[in-house]
Amino acid sequence: MSLARPASAPTRRPTRQPVGAVARRAAIRIRWDRVGRVALLVTLAIVVGLYIQPALSILKTWRAERRQASVVHQLIRSRGALERQVSSLNNPTTVVAEARALGMVRPGEKPYVALGMPR
């Protein structure tokens, strides 16, 4: 067995390509890793964009709830004050004192008006 090449077999030499063709082929080559990164960033931006509106809605709802809670607390305090006022107005002593402050007298009493009193 001989390792020599037959004389009729042509030897292949690597062909040299022009410098411009190599540069063009390098410019045309697609960088799939970059394309993948850009696609992921675009997808992330879309997902974040989809979450913005519900997040703003939740924030508005939370603020409205806080306002309503403060109104409820204010009404609870007001209710307590009104209940105390009702209980005091149901007291007969308070009714008499309020009537006297308005200048009313009981039947059979003689009203007196004092003039020239210092304030």
C-alpha positions in Angstrom: 0.0 0.0 0.0 1.5 3.2 -1.1 0.7 6.6 0.4 1.6 8.5 -2.6 -1.0 10.3 -4.6 -1.8 9.3 -8.1 -0.4 11.7 -10.7 -3.7 12.4 -12.2 -5.3 13.7 -8.9 -5.3 17.4 -8.8 -4.0 19.1 -5.7 -6.5 21.6 -4.2 -5.2 24.9 -3.1 -7.3 27.1 -1.0 -8.6 29.9 -3.1 -8.2 33.3 -1.8 -11.3 35.5 -1.7 -11.1 39.2 -2.2 -10.9 41.2 1.0 -14.2 43.0 0.3 -16.1 39.8 0.1 -14.9 38.6 3.5 -15.9 41.9 5.0 -19.3 41.8 3.4 -19.9 38.3 4.6 -18.9 39.3 8.2 -21.3 42.3 8.0 -24.2 40.1 6.8 -23.7 37.5 9.5 -26.5 37.8 12.1 -25.6 37.9 15.7 -28.4 35.7 17.2 -27.3 36.2 20.7 -27.9 39.9 20.3 -31.2 39.3 18.6 -32.3 37.1 21.4 -31.3 39.7 24.0 -33.2 42.4 22.2 -36.3 40.2 21.9 -36.1 39.4 25.6 -35.8 43.1 26.5 -38.8 44.0 24.2 -40.8 41.2 25.8 -39.9 42.5 29.3 -40.9 46.0 28.4 -44.3 44.8 27.1 -44.9 42.8 30.3 -43.9 45.7 32.5 -46.2 47.9 30.4 -49.1 45.5 31.0 -48.6 45.7 34.7 -48.5 49.6 34.9 -52.2 50.2 34.5 -53.3 47.6 37.1 -50.7 48.9 39.5 -52.0 52.5 39.1 -55.5 51.2 39.6 -54.5 49.5 42.8 -52.8 52.7 44.0 -55.9 54.8 43.3 -58.1 52.3 45.1 -55.8 52.3 48.1 -55.8 56.1 48.3 -59.6 56.1 48.1 -59.9 53.5 50.8 -57.6 55.6 53.0 -59.8 58.7 52.4 -63.0 56.8 53.2 -61.5 55.3 56.3 -60.7 58.8 57.6 -64.3 59.9 56.9 -65.6 56.8 58.7 -63.4 57.6 61.8 -64.6 61.2 61.7 -68.2 60.1 61.6 -67.7 57.7 64.5 -66.4 60.6 66.6 -69.3 62.8 65.5 -71.7 60.0 66.4 -70.3 59.7 69.9 -70.6 63.5 70.4 -74.2 63.4 69.2 -75.1 60.5 71.5 -73.7 62.4 74.4 -75.8 65.5 73.4 -79.0 63.4 73.1 -78.5 61.8 76.5 -77.9 65.3 78.1 -80.9 66.8 76.3 -83.1 63.9 77.7 -82.0 64.9 81.2 -84.8 67.2 82.8 -82.2 69.4 84.5 -80.6 70.2 81.2 -84.0 71.0 79.7 -84.8 73.5 82.5 -81.3 75.1 82.3 -81.6 75.6 78.5 -85.1 77.1 78.9 -83.9 79.5 81.5 -81.0 80.6 79.2 -83.6 81.4 76.6 -85.5 83.6 79.1 -88.4 81.2 79.8 -90.1 81.0 83.1 -92.4 78.4 84.7 -96.1 79.0 84.9 -96.9 81.0 88.1 -93.3 82.5 88.4 -92.8 86.2 88.3 -90.1 87.2 85.8 -87.7 90.0 86.8 -85.4 92.0 84.6 -82.4 93.5 86.2 -81.1 96.6 84.3 -77.8 98.3 84.7 -75.9 95.2 85.8 -72.2 95.1 84.9 -71.3 92.5 82.4 
